[in-house]
Amino acid sequence: MNALFRGKAWSFGFRTAIMLYFVCLIVLPITGIYVQSFSDGIGAFLESVFDPLAWKAVLLTAKLAFFATVINMVFGTIIGWVLIRYTFPGRRLLNSLVDLPFALPTAVGGLLILLLLGPGSIVGEWAEKLGSPLVFHEPAIVIAMIFVTFPFVIRGVQPLLEEMDKSQEEAAYTMGASHARTFLTVIFPSMLPGIVGGAMLAFSRGLAEFGAVVLVAGNIPGKTLVASVYIFGEIESNNPQGAAAVSVILLTLSFLILWTVNYLATRRFQR
């Protein structure tokens, strides 16, 4: 009886400690952002959100994150396919390098892009001669977002390819289906949940990127000023309410995206 009581007490204490950790680390900071954003009333919140610089920064961020996500969907799917389906020298090294943007500080990633595409680089000089400079313009922001969100689609696709039952693919070939038809009707539907889930995570991550973007964007209000840099500027200008209001928009979008990803994953495993 005492052993049973101690077991239940330990289990209750363990669950309570985990919940307190979760509340202190996640719930309280998020709640604080929402409280701060409405601290001066809903009128002040709407005024901060609909400030021309604020909504332009949010729209620009969403637009560029979308472009970066589409590019990552295409190339991430191809790279994930190659790393799983083909064997070649250096494959393991390339597969390990996929996660480098997760481990590398984003400011370092921004510096790499600045050195690669800046005015003093070969690529930067070539782009300027064509009249389309990259750094301090929208293309550099997209490239920075692609860099930091690069692994999501690849890592979303790879497990599905590894778990795929090849008998269906072989049966399609046996029945005379071409490689393209087999890919579109058999392989691609199996990969689609990973592509969609990885893309949504990449989009959410792109919305919040700061370190890599701030070095290459130029931060021109209304042109290259993204939401995360705008938030930083509002804090520097001693306007925490305005920063919190824009943060709420990004938080809400990210929450909806993550909830959708979790919902799709749950439905997939229930099938």
SVG drawing of the C-alpha trace seen along z (x, -y; Angstrom):
<svg xmlns="http://www.w3.org/2000/svg" viewBox="-10 -56 45 62">
<polyline fill="none" stroke="black" stroke-width="0.4" points="0.0,0.0 2.8,-2.4 4.7,-1.5 1.6,-2.2 1.0,-5.5 4.7,-6.5 4.4,-5.5 1.3,-7.7 2.9,-10.6 6.1,-10.4 4.0,-10.2 1.9,-13.2 5.0,-15.2 6.8,-14.4 3.8,-15.5 3.4,-18.7 7.0,-19.6 6.8,-19.1 3.7,-21.2 5.2,-24.0 8.3,-23.9 6.1,-24.2 4.0,-27.0 7.0,-29.0 8.9,-28.5 6.1,-28.8 2.7,-29.9 3.8,-32.8 6.0,-34.6 3.3,-34.2 0.6,-35.4 2.8,-38.4 3.1,-39.3 -0.7,-39.3 -1.3,-41.2 1.4,-43.8 -0.1,-44.3 -3.6,-45.1 -2.2,-47.1 -3.3,-50.4 -6.7,-49.1 -7.8,-47.6 -7.8,-51.0 -4.1,-51.4 -3.5,-47.8 -5.3,-48.4 -3.5,-51.6 -0.1,-49.9 -1.0,-47.0 -2.4,-49.3 0.5,-51.7 1.7,-51.9 5.2,-50.8 3.9,-47.9 1.5,-46.3 3.9,-46.9 6.6,-45.0 4.2,-42.2 3.0,-41.9 6.5,-42.0 7.6,-39.3 4.7,-37.1 5.3,-37.6 9.0,-36.9 8.6,-33.9 6.1,-32.5 8.6,-32.8 11.3,-31.2 8.9,-28.4 7.9,-27.6 11.6,-27.4 12.3,-25.1 9.4,-22.9 10.7,-22.3 14.4,-21.9 13.9,-20.4 11.8,-17.6 14.4,-17.0 17.3,-16.9 15.4,-14.6 14.7,-12.3 18.3,-12.2 19.7,-11.6 17.3,-8.7 17.1,-7.0 20.7,-7.4 24.0,-6.2 27.1,-8.3 30.4,-9.3 29.8,-12.0 26.1,-11.3 26.5,-10.9 28.4,-14.2 25.8,-16.0 23.0,-14.5 24.7,-15.7 25.2,-19.2 21.4,-19.5 21.0,-20.3 23.8,-22.9 21.3,-25.9 19.8,-24.5 23.2,-24.5 24.7,-27.6 23.9,-31.0 21.6,-32.8 23.8,-35.9 26.6,-33.8 24.4,-32.7 23.6,-36.3 27.3,-37.1 27.9,-34.2 25.3,-35.5 26.6,-39.0 30.1,-37.9 28.8,-35.7 26.4,-38.2 27.7,-41.6 29.1,-44.3 32.6,-43.1 31.9,-39.5 31.9,-38.1 28.2,-37.4 27.4,-40.8 29.4,-42.6 27.8,-40.5 24.3,-41.3 25.1,-45.0 26.3,-45.1 23.0,-43.6 21.2,-46.3 19.7,-43.9 21.7,-44.2 21.0,-41.4 22.1,-42.6 19.9,-45.2 17.1,-44.2 14.3,-41.6 16.3,-38.8 18.8,-38.8 16.0,-38.5 14.5,-35.5 18.0,-33.8 18.5,-34.4 15.0,-32.8 15.8,-29.9 19.1,-29.3 17.5,-29.2 14.5,-27.1 16.4,-24.8 16.2,-21.6 12.4,-21.5 11.1,-20.1 14.1,-17.7 13.6,-16.3 9.9,-16.1 10.2,-14.1 13.0,-11.7 11.2,-9.6 8.2,-9.1 10.5,-7.9 12.3,-5.5 8.9,-4.1 7.4,-3.8 6.3,-0.4 8.2,0.2 5.9,3.0 3.3,0.4 6.0,-1.3 7.2,1.9 3.6,3.0 3.0,-0.3 6.1,0.4 5.0,4.0 1.6,2.7 3.4,0.5 3.3,-2.8 6.1,-5.2 8.5,-6.7 6.7,-10.0 3.2,-8.5 4.4,-6.3 6.0,-9.2 2.8,-11.4 0.3,-8.7 2.2,-6.5 5.3,-8.2 4.2,-11.9 1.0,-11.3 3.1,-9.5 5.5,-12.3 2.9,-15.1 2.3,-15.2 6.0,-15.7 6.2,-18.3 3.2,-20.2 4.2,-19.9 7.8,-20.9 6.7,-23.9 4.4,-25.2 7.1,-24.9 9.5,-26.7 7.0,-29.5 6.5,-29.9 10.2,-30.0 10.7,-32.5 8.2,-34.8 10.2,-35.1 13.7,-35.2 15.9,-38.1 19.6,-37.3 20.2,-36.4 17.8,-38.9 19.0,-42.0 22.5,-41.8 21.4,-41.6 18.1,-43.5 19.1,-47.1 16.1,-47.6 14.6,-50.4 11.1,-51.2 8.4,-50.2 10.8,-48.4 13.1,-45.9 12.0,-46.3 10.7,-42.9 8.5,-42.3 11.2,-41.0 13.4,-43.9 10.5,-46.3 9.8,-44.8 13.4,-45.3 13.2,-48.9 10.1,-49.5 11.8,-48.2 14.8,-50.4 12.4,-53.3 10.9,-52.5 7.6,-51.4 7.0,-47.9 3.3,-48.1 3.8,-48.6 6.4,-45.8 4.1,-43.5 1.2,-44.2 3.1,-43.1 4.5,-40.2 1.0,-39.0 0.3,-38.9 3.4,-36.7 2.6,-34.6 -1.0,-34.0 0.1,-33.1 2.8,-30.7 0.3,-29.1 -2.2,-28.5 0.4,-27.0 1.8,-24.7 -1.7,-23.6 -2.5,-22.7 0.8,-20.7 -0.1,-18.8 -3.6,-18.2 -2.4,-16.9 0.2,-14.6 -2.5,-13.3 -4.8,-12.5 -2.0,-10.8 -1.2,-8.4 -4.8,-7.6 -5.3,-6.3"/>
</svg>
